[in-house]
Amino acid sequence: MQTGRDKKKAEKAAKKAEKEAAERAKEAELQKKLVEIFNDKQQKAQKESDVVNKLKQWLKNPPYKSTNRDMKVRFQSN
């Protein structure tokens, strides 16, 4: 027999698991998008014959996003 407190704990655990699953899905989608950007840049760089132009392709809009919360806070405050 479940008490009211047990039901609340179960609901809270279910909400937490759902939230974590949504965050994992969001992160997976982000990583997929970053891979697509990287592959696109790689193709554009390979098409260039000049080394400087290849470098320009790689440096234009870098596909990097840090998931480190400490780094995000530190750079946002500056």
C-alpha positions in Angstrom: 0.0 0.0 0.0 1.4 3.4 -1.0 1.1 6.4 1.2 0.7 9.9 -0.1 4.4 10.6 0.5 5.4 7.5 -1.5 3.2 8.7 -4.4 4.8 12.1 -4.4 8.3 10.6 -4.4 7.3 8.4 -7.3 5.9 11.3 -9.3 9.0 13.4 -8.5 11.3 10.6 -9.7 9.3 10.2 -12.9 9.4 13.9 -13.6 13.2 13.9 -13.0 13.7 10.9 -15.3 11.6 12.6 -18.0 13.6 15.8 -17.7 16.9 13.9 -17.9 15.7 12.0 -21.0 14.7 15.3 -22.6 18.1 16.8 -21.9 19.9 13.8 -23.3 17.8 14.0 -26.5 18.5 17.7 -26.8 22.3 17.1 -26.3 22.2 14.3 -28.9 20.5 16.6 -31.4 23.1 19.3 -30.7 26.0 16.9 -31.3 24.4 15.7 -34.5 24.1 19.3 -35.7 27.7 20.0 -34.8 28.9 16.9 -36.8 26.9 18.1 -39.8 28.6 21.5 -39.6 32.0 19.9 -39.2 31.4 17.7 -42.3 30.3 20.7 -44.3 33.4 22.7 -43.3 35.6 19.8 -44.1 34.1 19.5 -47.6 34.4 23.2 -48.3 38.0 23.2 -47.1 38.9 20.3 -49.3 37.6 22.1 -52.3 39.9 25.0 -51.8 43.4 24.8 -53.4 45.1 27.5 -51.4 46.2 26.8 -47.8 45.0 30.3 -46.7 41.5 29.8 -48.1 41.3 26.4 -46.5 42.1 28.0 -43.2 39.5 30.7 -43.7 36.9 28.0 -44.3 37.8 26.3 -41.0 37.9 29.5 -39.0 34.6 30.9 -40.3 31.9 30.3 -37.7 33.6 27.6 -35.7 31.3 24.6 -34.9 32.3 24.5 -31.2 30.0 24.7 -28.3 31.2 23.8 -24.8 28.9 21.9 -22.5 31.1 22.8 -19.5 28.9 24.9 -17.2 31.9 26.5 -15.5 33.3 27.7 -18.8 29.9 29.1 -19.8 29.5 31.1 -16.6 33.1 32.4 -16.7 32.8 33.7 -20.3 29.4 35.1 -20.0 30.3 37.2 -17.0 33.3 38.9 -18.8 
